[in-house]
Amino acid sequence: MKRVSGIRVPRVTGVPAWRAALRIARRDALRAKARSALVVVMIALPVLAVTVADVTYHSAGPTRAQEITRELGAADAQFSDAGYGPGPIVQMPDASRLGTPRGSADETENDPAAGRPVDVAAVLAGLLPKGTRTVTSQDVDGMVRTSHGLRRVTVREMPAADALLRGKVDVRRGLLPDEPHELAATTAFLESSGLRVGSHTRIKGLAREFRITAAVELPGDLNGEYLIARPHAVIDPWRAQAERDKRAAPPHPMPKEYYVAAKGGGVTWQDVRAANERGVLVRSRAVLRDPPPDAAVPAARTPGVGIGPGSATDTGDSRRVTVALATVAAMAVLEIVLLAGPAFAVGARRARRQLGLIGICGADRGQLRAVVLAGGVVLGTAGAVLGVLLGLGLSVLCRPVFEEWDGQRFGPVTAVPSHLLTIVGLGVLTGVLAALVPALVAGRQSVLQSLAGRRGVRHGSRVLPGLGLAAILLGGGLALVGGATGSGWAVVAVGSVVAELGMLACVPVLVGACARFGGRLPLAARFALRDAARNRGRTAPAVAAVTAAVAGTVAVATYTVSLAAEDRFGYEPLLRPGTVALLVDSYANEGGHPEKALPALRRAMEHALPVTGERADVDRVWAGADCYTRAAGDDCGEIELVRPDTHRCPLEGPTGQDLAERLSADEHRRLRRGPECVDAGGFSPIGDAGEKVLVGDARLLRTYVGLHDPAAERALAEGKPVLLNSAYAQNGRVQLRITATGEPLRTAGTPGTPSVPGTPSVPGAHDTPGAAGQGDRGSGYGRNSGHRGAVTPTRPAPPDPSRKVFLDAYVAPEAYAATPGVRLILPAVLAHRLNLHTAPAGSFYAVRHTPGKAEEERANAVLDRGDAATSLYIERGPETDEDDFFLMVLAVFAGLVTIGAAVVTTGLAKADAETDLTTLSAVGAPPGVRRGFAGFQCAGVAGLGVLLGSVAGVVPAVALRLVDGRDALAAMRRDPLIPAHTPIELPWTTLTVLAVGVPVLAGLLAACSTRSRTTLPRRAG
C-alpha cells in the first residue's frame, strides 16, 4: 500500500502495471499523431533498409542449379583448351582453378609443344562414346558499326537457339538468329550503341551486312556487350577475306568451347581426369552437383592451385565483413536513438501534467518510467513492423534495379523468418533505448513540479566535458600511434571510436559555447542559438547524430580519395594527358602504301576530334630488316638507346635491397620518379611507333611533349637529337647501339667511315665498331694502321651488324624524363645520315577535352573509310567513375542524415518554443522572426554537427593510411621497384558540400516550410 495525500492507495505491479502503461502510451501516441508519426518513421526507415538488405542478400546469388545452367545450358559438360598445351593439367572440380601437376611446370617451359593448341574435338572423339551430340561456342573481337561509328565488341558464334544451350541466353525481344546474316545483340550493347532490333550493322573485315533480330541478355552478365551469330557466320568468312586481301587484319578468335550431351550417366570425375591428361579443361554438371572428396582431387594438393575459398585469407575477409556489418548496424541504432530521443523527451515534457496525475493516483517513479518506456515499446513496435512490411515489398519492387547494379539475375526471393523477427526486435529495442533517458528524467521529476508545469533547472555536468576531452586525446592518440606503429586496423578502430565518443560527450558544452557568440547577431539568429543552448537535451543529441553520420562519411571519403591519389601515382599513361594519337598498324599495312592515305586521314581527325593547336607528324625508325613485317620473323634489326653504367637505377641489382632498407617512402618516391629509375620497371611503346626513339620535328616537342624551348627546337633544326631522359646522356652525348640484322652489306655513307665523295657527314656523330679496336666491318671499309685517316678499299670482312653511335644531343630537363612512349627524338635528316630506315608512324594531336565514346566511334568510322590500317589511341587516365559515384553517394547519405536531424530538431524546437514565439509576436516582433528562428536553428545544428564530424572523421582515415604506409614500405623493401608512396588527401569537394551546402540547404528548407504568421490565442475570461 502507498499513502498519497493521506489516502492509502493499493500498489499495482507486474503485468497489470505494464498493461496499463502500454494502454496509456497507445492513447498518448494517438493523441499526438504528428510526433508519433515522426518517431515511427525514424524507426521504420532503418528497419526498412535492413530488411531490404537482408532479403536482397539472401536472394542475390543464383541457386546452384541456376549457376550450372548459366555455365552449361542444358549440356552435360563443357570442354575447352586449358592453354597449357597437350600435356597434363590438374583442375579443381568447379574448374575455378587449374595448373600443371607438381614438377611438370618446369618441364613445359622448355617444351616447344607447350604452346600448341589442343585438338579438343579429337580428345572428345576418343573419350566419349559415338553418337555424343556436340555444339560449339567461340568468341572473337571485332570492330562493329554503331549509330555513332565503330566500336570494338565481342562476337560470339554459337547456336543460341539449340536446346543444348537453353538457359545460357534469355531473349527479351525478337527471335534468335537463324540465318548467317542475322545477329542477336545484348541489351547492354543496344543501349550504348544506339541500335535496336531490326537495325543493320557491319563487322569490319566482312563485306556482308548483318541484321539484328533479337535483344538478349546473359543472365550471369547483364552488363556484357556481345553480338551472337550463327556458327561459321563470322570467323570463317573473315579469315577467308583476310587471306584474299593481305592488307586486311585477320581475326584472332579465342579457343572453341565444346558443349556435349553425354549418354548414360553424364561426364564423371574419371572422365574429367582423363581429359585433363590431354590438356583439356572440363566443367561437368555431374561433378558440379556432386563434387569428389579432396583426397580424389590432385589439384587440391598441388602448390599454387589448391588455394581458394576456405583459406585463412577468406576467413579473415569474412570476419572483416561481419565486423563492418555489425558496425553499420550499431551506427544505425545510435543514429535512431540520438534522433528519436529528443522526440520522446519533448513528448514527456508535454505530458508532464498527465504524469503528475498518474503519480497522484499512486504510481511510483518506476511506474512513471514504465509509462514513458511503454511509449518507446508502442512506437518501436509500430515502426519495426511497418519497416519490415515495407522492406519486403520494396525488395521485390527494386529487384530489377538491384540486378542491373549487380550485373546478374538473382535467384528466388528468400526471406528468412528468424532474421525478420530479429529485425523487428531490433526496432523495438531502438524505440526503448530512445525513450530510456526521457523516462529516467520523468521518474526523477516531482509530482508537484509536474502538476505546476515547471520544468525545473538542471545544470550541465562539469565532469562530462572533461571526460570527453580526455577521450578525444586518448582515442586520437591511440589511433594515430596504432597506425604509425603498424598495430593493425583493430587498434585504429578502437581509438577512432573512443575519440568520436569523446567528441559526442563535448557536444553539450560546444552548443552552450555557440550561444555566447550570438550577441551581435540578428534577433532570430540570437534567439535560435540561445534556445538551442537552453534546451541542450534536445539539441545535443541531434548535433551528435549529425556528427556521427558525417564522421563516418568523411572517414570513408578521405580514405577513398587517398587511395585514388595512390592509384594516380602508380598509373602509367599510354599517352601524355590531353593528347590523342593516330598511328599506323604496321603489320596490317605490310606491302601497302599507308603514306599515301595518311594525309587525308590526318586532316579528317582534325574535324572528327576536339583538336586544338597544331598537328605533330612522326615517323618510326629502324635498322636492318623491319620487325613489323612477317618476312623478317625474328631476324630483324634493332636501335637501342644505351644507358651509361654510371646512370643505372640504384634500386636495381644486388645493392637495391640494401639501399631500400635505408629509404623512407618520400625518398623512394623521388628516386623512383627520377630519370635513372623511371624506366626500371619497363618501357611501354605507343602502338607500332617504336621503342623509345621517334623521328619528329619541333611540332612534336610543342604538341605532344609539351616542351617549349627555342634551344630544343633549334637543335632539331640543326640536325641534333633531343633527349628527354637525361639518364641516357653522358657529357651531353647519347649512345645508340644499331643492329642492322637481316640487311644487305652497305658500302657507302655508313656512319663511322670517313666521308666518301658525295656523301654528307653527320655533325656531332662518333661511331665505334661492333668489336673494339677494329674498323666498321659492316661497312666494307677498313682503317689503314700505317696511314691514320686514309681509306683504302679492302676485302670485306665478315659482317658484324652491330655498331655504336655517339651523338651530341640537347638534353631536356628532368620533368620530361617520363614522357610516355618516347625518350629520344631524332630529326629526319639525322636518321637518313645514319642510314636508318623511316616510315610514317602517324600523328599526335592536342585536344581540348578527352574524346567521349561517341566521338571515338565517329573517328573510328572515319578511319575505316581510309586506305590504310590505322588505330586511334586516346589517353583517358585512371578510372575514377566508380570512386566519384561512391563519394557522391556518401555525400548524399550524410547530407540526408544531416538535414533530417536538423529538421527533427527544428520541429521539436518550434513545438517546444511555441509559447516564446507567441509572446514575441504579441509584443510586436516582425512576422519573419518565426522563419528566421526555424532557419537559423536548423542551419546551426547542421553546421555544428558537420564541423565536428569532419574533424572526427579525418582521424581514423589518417590512421588507416599510416597502416597502409607501413605495409607498402615493407613490400618496397622486399622488392625495391614496388612503389611505397601512400598519400593522404582530404576530400575537399565532399567537405565543401557538407560544410557549406548542407547547412544552407537545411536552413532554407526549414525557413521556407515555416509559416511567418500565427493566430494568437485568446485569454480565457
Secondary structure by P-SEA (a helix, b strand, c coil): ccccccbbbbbbccaaaaaaaaaaaaaaaaaaaaaaaaaaaaaaaaaaaaaaaaaaaaaccccaaaaaaaacccccbbbbcccccccbbbbcccccccccccccccccccccccccccaaaaaaaacccccbbbbbbbbbbbbbbccccbbbbbbbbccccccccccccccccccccccccbbbbcaaaaaaacccccbbbbcccccbbbbbcbbbbccccccbbbbbbcccccaaaaaaaaaacccbbbbbccbbbbbbbcccccccaaaaaaaaaabbbbbbcccccccccccccccccccccccccccaaaaaaaaaaaaaaaaaaaaaaaaaaaaaaaaaaaaaaaaaaaaaaaaaacccaaaaaaaaaaaaaaaaaaaaaaaaaaaaaaaaaaaaaaaaaaccccccccccaaaaaaaaaaaaaaaaaaaaaaaaaaaaccaaaaaacccccccccaaaaaaaaaaaaaaaaaaaaaaaacccaaaaaaaaaaaaaaaaaaaaaaaaaaaaacccccaaaaaaaaaaaaaccccaaaaaaaaaaaaaaaaaaaaaaaaaaaaaaaccccccccccccccccccccccccccaaaaaaaaaaaacccccbbbbbbbbbccccccccccccccccccccccccccccccccaaaaaaaaccaaaaaaaaacccccccccccccccccccbbbbcccccccccccccaaaaaaaaabbbbbcccccccccbbbbbcccccccccccccccccccccbbbbccbbbbcccccccccccccccccccccbbbbccccccccbbbbbbbcccccccccccccccbbbcaaaaaaaccccccccbbbbbcccccaaaaaaaaaaaaacccbbbbbbbbccccaaaaaaaaaaaaaaaaaaaaaaaaaaaaaaaaaaaaaaaaaaaccccaaaaaaaaaaaaaaaaaaaaaaaaaaaaaaaaaaaaaaaaaaaaaaaccccccbbbbbcaaaaaaaaacaaaaaaaaaaaaacccbbbbbbccc
